């Protein structure tokens, strides 16, 4: 991939969208972990907790980029990312057990640990979208981190107000998963023809969005 080529910009755009859409969990973790702190300490917990969490996530992502070069793992990662995309749309929650910290240090520690444990979706998605290019990961983080740190709550509210953002994010995740699967060396021969490759990817995106939408609709009916 040539630096600053059309493919480079497309991959970078995917990484930024993935980071921002999946930042909703960051907002929830931050809010739950720091809710018992005095107001003057909450901002410090948010900044330092998020900085620490992003640092660990960046390291994990760089390792994941390298691991996905191992035969078979690109396929496995793509399949897992399909499941992550489905969960994003179907409202599956993974942060119900995050406990509030009663001290600044405890809150920061909770934010970092919880985000590291729950961040597999972001790590895998960004690593897949980077196509093995570490610079893409770094540039994507440099652009996304300030937005996530200072605007995670806003991002969450926007996604609640404009559900189409979730669908766009799900589509980007499914697109990334499709590319990972079709580029897996073990089965790459099946997708050498561009029409076959893109027919599979488009069908995968449509299937994930439709199945996720149906699951979300059924959950809302059950609650009602």
VEXDREN-248284 format. One record per residue (C-alpha): residue in one letter; x, y, z. Coordinates in Angstrom, 3 decimals, always signed. Layout:
// VEXDREN-248284
<pt><r>A</r><X>X</X><Y>Y</Y><Z>Z</Z></pt>
...
This chain:
// VEXDREN-248284
<pt><r>X</r><X>+0.000</X><Y>+0.000</Y><Z>+0.000</Z></pt>
<pt><r>X</r><X>+1.525</X><Y>+3.278</Y><Z>-1.159</Z></pt>
<pt><r>X</r><X>+1.728</X><Y>+6.064</Y><Z>+1.384</Z></pt>
<pt><r>X</r><X>-1.189</X><Y>+8.512</Y><Z>+0.976</Z></pt>
<pt><r>X</r><X>-2.646</X><Y>+6.548</Y><Z>-1.947</Z></pt>
<pt><r>X</r><X>-6.421</X><Y>+6.134</Y><Z>-2.361</Z></pt>
<pt><r>X</r><X>-6.158</X><Y>+2.743</Y><Z>-0.637</Z></pt>
<pt><r>X</r><X>-4.221</X><Y>+4.339</Y><Z>+2.232</Z></pt>
<pt><r>X</r><X>-6.871</X><Y>+7.032</Y><Z>+2.754</Z></pt>
<pt><r>X</r><X>-9.687</X><Y>+4.475</Y><Z>+2.564</Z></pt>
<pt><r>X</r><X>-8.017</X><Y>+2.324</Y><Z>+5.226</Z></pt>
<pt><r>X</r><X>-7.310</X><Y>+5.364</Y><Z>+7.415</Z></pt>
<pt><r>X</r><X>-10.925</X><Y>+6.465</Y><Z>+7.114</Z></pt>
<pt><r>X</r><X>-12.071</X><Y>+2.998</Y><Z>+8.166</Z></pt>
<pt><r>X</r><X>-9.794</X><Y>+3.074</Y><Z>+11.229</Z></pt>
<pt><r>X</r><X>-11.098</X><Y>+6.485</Y><Z>+12.319</Z></pt>
<pt><r>X</r><X>-14.749</X><Y>+5.426</Y><Z>+11.876</Z></pt>
<pt><r>X</r><X>-14.089</X><Y>+2.208</Y><Z>+13.821</Z></pt>
<pt><r>X</r><X>-12.353</X><Y>+4.103</Y><Z>+16.641</Z></pt>
<pt><r>X</r><X>-15.175</X><Y>+6.640</Y><Z>+16.939</Z></pt>
<pt><r>X</r><X>-18.088</X><Y>+4.196</Y><Z>+16.696</Z></pt>
<pt><r>X</r><X>-16.565</X><Y>+1.830</Y><Z>+19.244</Z></pt>
<pt><r>X</r><X>-15.757</X><Y>+4.785</Y><Z>+21.526</Z></pt>
<pt><r>X</r><X>-19.261</X><Y>+4.523</Y><Z>+22.955</Z></pt>
<pt><r>X</r><X>-18.028</X><Y>+1.834</Y><Z>+25.334</Z></pt>
<pt><r>X</r><X>-15.212</X><Y>+4.146</Y><Z>+26.413</Z></pt>
<pt><r>X</r><X>-17.771</X><Y>+6.742</Y><Z>+27.445</Z></pt>
<pt><r>X</r><X>-19.757</X><Y>+4.198</Y><Z>+29.453</Z></pt>
<pt><r>X</r><X>-16.680</X><Y>+2.728</Y><Z>+31.160</Z></pt>
<pt><r>X</r><X>-15.383</X><Y>+6.204</Y><Z>+32.038</Z></pt>
<pt><r>X</r><X>-18.735</X><Y>+7.303</Y><Z>+33.397</Z></pt>
<pt><r>X</r><X>-19.291</X><Y>+4.178</Y><Z>+35.490</Z></pt>
<pt><r>X</r><X>-15.745</X><Y>+4.050</Y><Z>+36.855</Z></pt>
<pt><r>X</r><X>-15.617</X><Y>+7.717</Y><Z>+37.899</Z></pt>
<pt><r>X</r><X>-19.193</X><Y>+8.356</Y><Z>+39.005</Z></pt>
<pt><r>X</r><X>-18.382</X><Y>+8.157</Y><Z>+42.756</Z></pt>
<pt><r>X</r><X>-15.495</X><Y>+10.627</Y><Z>+42.595</Z></pt>
<pt><r>X</r><X>-15.808</X><Y>+14.308</Y><Z>+43.546</Z></pt>
<pt><r>X</r><X>-16.509</X><Y>+16.452</Y><Z>+40.491</Z></pt>
<pt><r>X</r><X>-13.048</X><Y>+18.052</Y><Z>+40.581</Z></pt>
<pt><r>X</r><X>-11.410</X><Y>+14.614</Y><Z>+40.331</Z></pt>
<pt><r>X</r><X>-13.653</X><Y>+13.210</Y><Z>+37.617</Z></pt>
<pt><r>X</r><X>-11.938</X><Y>+15.165</Y><Z>+34.841</Z></pt>
<pt><r>X</r><X>-8.518</X><Y>+13.922</Y><Z>+35.971</Z></pt>
<pt><r>X</r><X>-9.801</X><Y>+10.344</Y><Z>+36.042</Z></pt>
<pt><r>X</r><X>-11.225</X><Y>+10.742</Y><Z>+32.542</Z></pt>
<pt><r>X</r><X>-8.003</X><Y>+12.154</Y><Z>+31.071</Z></pt>
<pt><r>X</r><X>-5.465</X><Y>+9.879</Y><Z>+32.757</Z></pt>
<pt><r>X</r><X>-7.646</X><Y>+6.774</Y><Z>+32.604</Z></pt>
<pt><r>X</r><X>-8.268</X><Y>+7.231</Y><Z>+28.908</Z></pt>
<pt><r>X</r><X>-4.631</X><Y>+8.045</Y><Z>+28.141</Z></pt>
<pt><r>X</r><X>-3.535</X><Y>+4.860</Y><Z>+29.909</Z></pt>
<pt><r>X</r><X>-6.226</X><Y>+2.787</Y><Z>+28.216</Z></pt>
<pt><r>X</r><X>-5.362</X><Y>+4.119</Y><Z>+24.765</Z></pt>
<pt><r>X</r><X>-1.663</X><Y>+3.441</Y><Z>+25.358</Z></pt>
<pt><r>X</r><X>-2.338</X><Y>-0.192</Y><Z>+26.203</Z></pt>
<pt><r>X</r><X>-4.784</X><Y>-0.492</Y><Z>+23.315</Z></pt>
<pt><r>X</r><X>-2.203</X><Y>+0.921</Y><Z>+20.891</Z></pt>
<pt><r>X</r><X>+0.368</X><Y>-1.645</Y><Z>+22.039</Z></pt>
<pt><r>X</r><X>-2.176</X><Y>-4.473</Y><Z>+21.708</Z></pt>
<pt><r>X</r><X>-3.129</X><Y>-3.271</Y><Z>+18.219</Z></pt>
<pt><r>X</r><X>+0.471</X><Y>-3.233</Y><Z>+17.008</Z></pt>
<pt><r>X</r><X>+0.889</X><Y>-6.792</Y><Z>+18.294</Z></pt>
<pt><r>X</r><X>-2.379</X><Y>-7.811</Y><Z>+16.602</Z></pt>
<pt><r>X</r><X>-1.202</X><Y>-6.345</Y><Z>+13.274</Z></pt>
<pt><r>X</r><X>+1.825</X><Y>-8.627</Y><Z>+13.473</Z></pt>
<pt><r>X</r><X>-0.166</X><Y>-11.679</Y><Z>+14.637</Z></pt>
<pt><r>X</r><X>-2.650</X><Y>-11.388</Y><Z>+11.763</Z></pt>
<pt><r>X</r><X>+0.207</X><Y>-12.163</Y><Z>+9.374</Z></pt>
<pt><r>X</r><X>+0.275</X><Y>-15.734</Y><Z>+10.721</Z></pt>
<pt><r>X</r><X>-1.608</X><Y>-18.104</Y><Z>+8.341</Z></pt>
<pt><r>X</r><X>-5.134</X><Y>-18.835</Y><Z>+9.529</Z></pt>
<pt><r>X</r><X>-5.392</X><Y>-15.980</Y><Z>+12.020</Z></pt>
<pt><r>X</r><X>-6.638</X><Y>-13.503</Y><Z>+9.410</Z></pt>
<pt><r>X</r><X>-9.584</X><Y>-15.811</Y><Z>+8.705</Z></pt>
<pt><r>X</r><X>-10.250</X><Y>-16.362</Y><Z>+12.413</Z></pt>
<pt><r>X</r><X>-10.018</X><Y>-12.634</Y><Z>+13.072</Z></pt>
<pt><r>X</r><X>-12.413</X><Y>-11.867</Y><Z>+10.237</Z></pt>
<pt><r>X</r><X>-14.993</X><Y>-14.319</Y><Z>+11.540</Z></pt>
<pt><r>X</r><X>-14.667</X><Y>-12.889</Y><Z>+15.063</Z></pt>
<pt><r>X</r><X>-15.052</X><Y>-9.372</Y><Z>+13.682</Z></pt>
<pt><r>X</r><X>-18.320</X><Y>-10.397</Y><Z>+12.007</Z></pt>
<pt><r>X</r><X>-19.590</X><Y>-11.410</Y><Z>+15.456</Z></pt>
<pt><r>X</r><X>-18.385</X><Y>-8.112</Y><Z>+16.942</Z></pt>
<pt><r>X</r><X>-20.180</X><Y>-6.169</Y><Z>+14.191</Z></pt>
<pt><r>X</r><X>-23.390</X><Y>-8.081</Y><Z>+14.903</Z></pt>
<pt><r>X</r><X>-23.111</X><Y>-7.390</Y><Z>+18.630</Z></pt>
<pt><r>X</r><X>-22.584</X><Y>-3.675</Y><Z>+18.009</Z></pt>
<pt><r>X</r><X>-25.904</X><Y>-3.467</Y><Z>+16.171</Z></pt>
<pt><r>X</r><X>-27.892</X><Y>-5.885</Y><Z>+18.338</Z></pt>
<pt><r>X</r><X>-27.240</X><Y>-3.921</Y><Z>+21.549</Z></pt>
<pt><r>X</r><X>-25.231</X><Y>-6.631</Y><Z>+23.308</Z></pt>
<pt><r>X</r><X>-23.786</X><Y>-5.090</Y><Z>+26.463</Z></pt>
<pt><r>X</r><X>-20.362</X><Y>-5.973</Y><Z>+27.861</Z></pt>
<pt><r>X</r><X>-19.838</X><Y>-3.322</Y><Z>+30.511</Z></pt>
<pt><r>X</r><X>-22.510</X><Y>-4.184</Y><Z>+33.095</Z></pt>
<pt><r>X</r><X>-19.965</X><Y>-5.308</Y><Z>+35.701</Z></pt>
<pt><r>X</r><X>-17.728</X><Y>-2.220</Y><Z>+35.651</Z></pt>
<pt><r>X</r><X>-17.449</X><Y>-0.967</Y><Z>+39.237</Z></pt>
<pt><r>X</r><X>-17.021</X><Y>+2.624</Y><Z>+40.315</Z></pt>
<pt><r>X</r><X>-13.758</X><Y>+3.618</Y><Z>+41.971</Z></pt>
<pt><r>X</r><X>-13.919</X><Y>+5.502</Y><Z>+45.271</Z></pt>
<pt><r>X</r><X>-10.485</X><Y>+7.105</Y><Z>+44.824</Z></pt>
<pt><r>X</r><X>-8.853</X><Y>+8.781</Y><Z>+41.844</Z></pt>
<pt><r>X</r><X>-6.256</X><Y>+6.015</Y><Z>+41.531</Z></pt>
<pt><r>X</r><X>-8.889</X><Y>+3.291</Y><Z>+41.753</Z></pt>
<pt><r>X</r><X>-11.033</X><Y>+4.966</Y><Z>+39.092</Z></pt>
<pt><r>X</r><X>-8.074</X><Y>+5.373</Y><Z>+36.712</Z></pt>
<pt><r>X</r><X>-7.058</X><Y>+1.756</Y><Z>+37.297</Z></pt>
<pt><r>X</r><X>-10.612</X><Y>+0.553</Y><Z>+36.652</Z></pt>
<pt><r>X</r><X>-10.865</X><Y>+2.524</Y><Z>+33.407</Z></pt>
<pt><r>X</r><X>-7.548</X><Y>+1.155</Y><Z>+32.118</Z></pt>
<pt><r>X</r><X>-8.205</X><Y>-2.484</Y><Z>+33.079</Z></pt>
<pt><r>X</r><X>-11.820</X><Y>-2.526</Y><Z>+31.900</Z></pt>
<pt><r>X</r><X>-10.947</X><Y>-0.907</Y><Z>+28.595</Z></pt>
<pt><r>X</r><X>-8.051</X><Y>-3.297</Y><Z>+28.031</Z></pt>
<pt><r>X</r><X>-10.256</X><Y>-6.320</Y><Z>+28.711</Z></pt>
<pt><r>X</r><X>-13.173</X><Y>-5.062</Y><Z>+26.631</Z></pt>
<pt><r>X</r><X>-11.116</X><Y>-3.494</Y><Z>+23.839</Z></pt>
<pt><r>X</r><X>-10.680</X><Y>-6.655</Y><Z>+21.741</Z></pt>
<pt><r>X</r><X>-13.255</X><Y>-5.370</Y><Z>+19.262</Z></pt>
<pt><r>X</r><X>-11.386</X><Y>-2.117</Y><Z>+18.644</Z></pt>
<pt><r>X</r><X>-7.970</X><Y>-3.788</Y><Z>+18.580</Z></pt>
<pt><r>X</r><X>-9.028</X><Y>-6.472</Y><Z>+16.117</Z></pt>
<pt><r>X</r><X>-10.987</X><Y>-4.111</Y><Z>+13.875</Z></pt>
<pt><r>X</r><X>-8.188</X><Y>-1.528</Y><Z>+13.642</Z></pt>
<pt><r>X</r><X>-5.543</X><Y>-4.215</Y><Z>+13.085</Z></pt>
<pt><r>X</r><X>-7.623</X><Y>-5.693</Y><Z>+10.278</Z></pt>
<pt><r>X</r><X>-8.307</X><Y>-2.332</Y><Z>+8.646</Z></pt>
<pt><r>X</r><X>-4.585</X><Y>-1.450</Y><Z>+8.769</Z></pt>
<pt><r>X</r><X>-3.664</X><Y>-4.350</Y><Z>+6.460</Z></pt>
<pt><r>X</r><X>-0.340</X><Y>-4.826</Y><Z>+8.223</Z></pt>
<pt><r>X</r><X>+0.731</X><Y>-1.181</Y><Z>+8.141</Z></pt>
<pt><r>X</r><X>+1.856</X><Y>+0.086</Y><Z>+11.539</Z></pt>
<pt><r>X</r><X>+1.864</X><Y>+3.699</Y><Z>+10.347</Z></pt>
<pt><r>X</r><X>-1.869</X><Y>+3.514</Y><Z>+9.667</Z></pt>
<pt><r>X</r><X>-2.465</X><Y>+2.388</Y><Z>+13.237</Z></pt>
<pt><r>X</r><X>-0.357</X><Y>+5.227</Y><Z>+14.638</Z></pt>
<pt><r>X</r><X>-1.906</X><Y>+7.932</Y><Z>+12.432</Z></pt>
<pt><r>X</r><X>-5.420</X><Y>+6.634</Y><Z>+13.140</Z></pt>
<pt><r>X</r><X>-4.788</X><Y>+6.756</Y><Z>+16.875</Z></pt>
<pt><r>X</r><X>-3.277</X><Y>+10.244</Y><Z>+16.715</Z></pt>
<pt><r>X</r><X>-6.418</X><Y>+11.503</Y><Z>+14.990</Z></pt>
<pt><r>X</r><X>-8.940</X><Y>+9.507</Y><Z>+17.018</Z></pt>
<pt><r>X</r><X>-7.516</X><Y>+9.689</Y><Z>+20.550</Z></pt>
<pt><r>X</r><X>-8.135</X><Y>+13.426</Y><Z>+21.152</Z></pt>
<pt><r>X</r><X>-11.692</X><Y>+13.017</Y><Z>+19.899</Z></pt>
<pt><r>X</r><X>-12.258</X><Y>+9.968</Y><Z>+22.100</Z></pt>
<pt><r>X</r><X>-10.731</X><Y>+11.586</Y><Z>+25.200</Z></pt>
<pt><r>X</r><X>-12.664</X><Y>+14.828</Y><Z>+24.991</Z></pt>
<pt><r>X</r><X>-15.754</X><Y>+13.768</Y><Z>+23.065</Z></pt>
<pt><r>X</r><X>-16.607</X><Y>+10.175</Y><Z>+23.992</Z></pt>
<pt><r>X</r><X>-19.790</X><Y>+11.212</Y><Z>+25.798</Z></pt>
<pt><r>X</r><X>-20.834</X><Y>+13.365</Y><Z>+22.828</Z></pt>
<pt><r>X</r><X>-20.166</X><Y>+10.476</Y><Z>+20.462</Z></pt>
<pt><r>X</r><X>-22.386</X><Y>+8.235</Y><Z>+22.586</Z></pt>
<pt><r>X</r><X>-25.206</X><Y>+10.802</Y><Z>+22.575</Z></pt>
<pt><r>X</r><X>-24.932</X><Y>+11.271</Y><Z>+18.811</Z></pt>
<pt><r>X</r><X>-25.192</X><Y>+7.523</Y><Z>+18.257</Z></pt>
<pt><r>X</r><X>-28.290</X><Y>+7.405</Y><Z>+20.452</Z></pt>
<pt><r>X</r><X>-29.869</X><Y>+10.344</Y><Z>+18.609</Z></pt>
<pt><r>X</r><X>-28.833</X><Y>+9.259</Y><Z>+15.106</Z></pt>
<pt><r>X</r><X>-28.957</X><Y>+5.421</Y><Z>+14.976</Z></pt>
<pt><r>X</r><X>-27.743</X><Y>+5.503</Y><Z>+11.370</Z></pt>
<pt><r>X</r><X>-24.237</X><Y>+6.095</Y><Z>+12.775</Z></pt>
<pt><r>X</r><X>-24.361</X><Y>+2.628</Y><Z>+14.341</Z></pt>
<pt><r>X</r><X>-25.372</X><Y>+1.107</Y><Z>+11.010</Z></pt>
<pt><r>X</r><X>-22.515</X><Y>+2.881</Y><Z>+9.242</Z></pt>
<pt><r>X</r><X>-20.070</X><Y>+1.643</Y><Z>+11.882</Z></pt>
<pt><r>X</r><X>-21.452</X><Y>-1.887</Y><Z>+11.605</Z></pt>
<pt><r>X</r><X>-21.045</X><Y>-1.731</Y><Z>+7.844</Z></pt>
<pt><r>X</r><X>-17.422</X><Y>-0.611</Y><Z>+8.175</Z></pt>
<pt><r>X</r><X>-16.706</X><Y>-3.447</Y><Z>+10.622</Z></pt>
<pt><r>X</r><X>-18.344</X><Y>-5.982</Y><Z>+8.291</Z></pt>
<pt><r>X</r><X>-16.370</X><Y>-4.545</Y><Z>+5.352</Z></pt>
<pt><r>X</r><X>-13.141</X><Y>-4.927</Y><Z>+7.309</Z></pt>
<pt><r>X</r><X>-14.106</X><Y>-8.483</Y><Z>+8.280</Z></pt>
<pt><r>X</r><X>-14.879</X><Y>-9.333</Y><Z>+4.665</Z></pt>
<pt><r>X</r><X>-11.517</X><Y>-8.029</Y><Z>+3.483</Z></pt>
<pt><r>X</r><X>-9.735</X><Y>-9.992</Y><Z>+6.216</Z></pt>
<pt><r>X</r><X>-11.507</X><Y>-13.217</Y><Z>+5.238</Z></pt>
<pt><r>X</r><X>-10.940</X><Y>-12.818</Y><Z>+1.481</Z></pt>
<pt><r>X</r><X>-7.278</X><Y>-11.902</Y><Z>+1.978</Z></pt>
<pt><r>X</r><X>-6.547</X><Y>-14.950</Y><Z>+4.151</Z></pt>
<pt><r>X</r><X>-3.705</X><Y>-16.802</Y><Z>+2.318</Z></pt>
<pt><r>X</r><X>-5.264</X><Y>-20.205</Y><Z>+3.016</Z></pt>
<pt><r>X</r><X>-8.423</X><Y>-19.402</Y><Z>+1.003</Z></pt>
<pt><r>X</r><X>-7.324</X><Y>-16.410</Y><Z>-1.060</Z></pt>
<pt><r>X</r><X>-7.551</X><Y>-18.478</Y><Z>-4.247</Z></pt>
<pt><r>X</r><X>-11.332</X><Y>-18.644</Y><Z>-3.870</Z></pt>
<pt><r>X</r><X>-11.585</X><Y>-14.862</Y><Z>-4.124</Z></pt>
<pt><r>X</r><X>-9.014</X><Y>-14.028</Y><Z>-6.793</Z></pt>
<pt><r>X</r><X>-11.721</X><Y>-12.774</Y><Z>-9.157</Z></pt>
<pt><r>X</r><X>-12.727</X><Y>-9.240</Y><Z>-8.033</Z></pt>
<pt><r>X</r><X>-16.402</X><Y>-9.921</Y><Z>-8.753</Z></pt>
<pt><r>X</r><X>-16.352</X><Y>-12.946</Y><Z>-6.441</Z></pt>
<pt><r>X</r><X>-14.478</X><Y>-11.084</Y><Z>-3.710</Z></pt>
<pt><r>X</r><X>-16.732</X><Y>-8.030</Y><Z>-3.694</Z></pt>
<pt><r>X</r><X>-19.930</X><Y>-10.038</Y><Z>-4.103</Z></pt>
<pt><r>X</r><X>-18.972</X><Y>-11.936</Y><Z>-0.950</Z></pt>
<pt><r>X</r><X>-18.079</X><Y>-8.754</Y><Z>+0.961</Z></pt>
<pt><r>X</r><X>-21.275</X><Y>-6.937</Y><Z>-0.052</Z></pt>
<pt><r>X</r><X>-23.386</X><Y>-9.980</Y><Z>+0.832</Z></pt>
<pt><r>X</r><X>-21.609</X><Y>-10.213</Y><Z>+4.203</Z></pt>
<pt><r>X</r><X>-22.248</X><Y>-6.526</Y><Z>+4.976</Z></pt>
<pt><r>X</r><X>-25.921</X><Y>-6.844</Y><Z>+4.034</Z></pt>
<pt><r>X</r><X>-26.335</X><Y>-10.038</Y><Z>+6.087</Z></pt>
<pt><r>X</r><X>-24.699</X><Y>-8.602</Y><Z>+9.226</Z></pt>
<pt><r>X</r><X>-26.758</X><Y>-5.403</Y><Z>+9.090</Z></pt>
<pt><r>X</r><X>-30.021</X><Y>-7.243</Y><Z>+8.410</Z></pt>
<pt><r>X</r><X>-29.537</X><Y>-9.958</Y><Z>+11.058</Z></pt>
<pt><r>X</r><X>-28.355</X><Y>-7.374</Y><Z>+13.595</Z></pt>
<pt><r>X</r><X>-31.327</X><Y>-5.150</Y><Z>+12.826</Z></pt>
<pt><r>X</r><X>-33.757</X><Y>-8.053</Y><Z>+13.270</Z></pt>
<pt><r>X</r><X>-32.141</X><Y>-9.019</Y><Z>+16.589</Z></pt>
<pt><r>X</r><X>-32.312</X><Y>-5.417</Y><Z>+17.816</Z></pt>
<pt><r>X</r><X>-35.953</X><Y>-5.140</Y><Z>+16.744</Z></pt>
<pt><r>X</r><X>-36.856</X><Y>-8.341</Y><Z>+18.603</Z></pt>
<pt><r>X</r><X>-35.081</X><Y>-7.138</Y><Z>+21.759</Z></pt>
<pt><r>X</r><X>-36.994</X><Y>-3.841</Y><Z>+21.666</Z></pt>
<pt><r>X</r><X>-40.292</X><Y>-5.729</Y><Z>+21.220</Z></pt>
<pt><r>X</r><X>-39.451</X><Y>-7.982</Y><Z>+24.171</Z></pt>
<pt><r>X</r><X>-38.717</X><Y>-4.953</Y><Z>+26.393</Z></pt>
<pt><r>X</r><X>-41.933</X><Y>-3.270</Y><Z>+25.302</Z></pt>
